[in-house]
Amino acid sequence: MRIGIFAGDVLESSDTDGVVAAARQAADEGFASFWLPNIFNADALVSLGVVAREVPDIGLGTAVVPTYPRHPVALAQQALTVNAISGGRLTLGIGLSHQIVIENMLGYSFDHPLRHMREYLAALMPLAQGHMADVTGTSVSAHAALIVPSATPFQVVVAALGPKMLELAGTVADGTVTWMTGPKTLAGHIVPTITAAAEAAGRPAPRIVAGLPVCVTDDVAGARERAAEVFAVYGHLPSYRAMLDREGLDGPADLAIVGPEDQVLERLAEVDAAGCTELAAVSFAVGEEAARTRAALRTLLAGA
């Protein structure tokens, strides 16, 4: 299992120089990848384009860019450009987002999300491989090709949690990236569902990137209390709530991987054993805990 850093907090607290510094630190420490979300702060792909120019030798990924507000040709154009800048290091993570965001905040219809994603991928995947998109759908149509100098194909992972979305991701995309999904659910639901779909479609084994909050600490109660506050919203969004229920957990605080080094490493070994190909670690540690968390994660790099 590869070990990456999910650095969403830097987009909230830092300017572009801070994002570059965070990526450089992750690369210098030997982590395999550096992931950014695309929410309500700096644009993830624009930020990764700057990182790509400044920081070599680390994989770059989005987790995730919402599809509804972005035509697949426009998103492919942006991703191909970033991939050209990075020398082929980009993984484009995409997702539906949530009904409250797409309808209430942005004014788009969230009807038929599976159909939307199927049509979206039918346009995006050929473009990601340097081919023409030729799709006439209900929610997405695209008849275009892109020529981006020095661009190479990029991989696409889908934020897929439900069975049908996992089957779609395994059939046509390169894998999935999860959030708020624990090792039991990864092993019993995510990994077997997407893997079976990829095998049936004759595709390579899918990438399965697990985003999880991690904190090495001796104050377990305090860390869980902080996790409950920092990640509170995810306990109420339906797609993540379903994953927490599958795991048998009350909320995000119970999912967070917290404790002394040995306990954290034991829990991360469960994520590896579940069949994940990559961990995107979200550190919510503060003070000395932050350094301890990074050090513990680094002990996993040799076996990654």
Protein Blocks (a to p, Z undefined) as FASTA:
>chain_A
ZZdddfkkmmmmpcfklmmmmmmmmmmnopabdcdddfdbcdfklmmmmmmmmmghiacd
dddddfklpcfklmmmmmmmmmmmnnopaccdddebjaklmmmmnopafehkllmmmmmm
mmmmmmmnopacddddfkbccddddddehiacdddddddfbfklmmmmmmmmnbdcdehi
afklmmmmmmmmmmmmmmmnopacddddddddddddfblmlmmmmmmmmmmmmmmgmklm
mmmmmnopablmlmpccddfklmmmmmmmmmmnopabdcdddfbehjllmmmmmmmmmmm
mmZZ
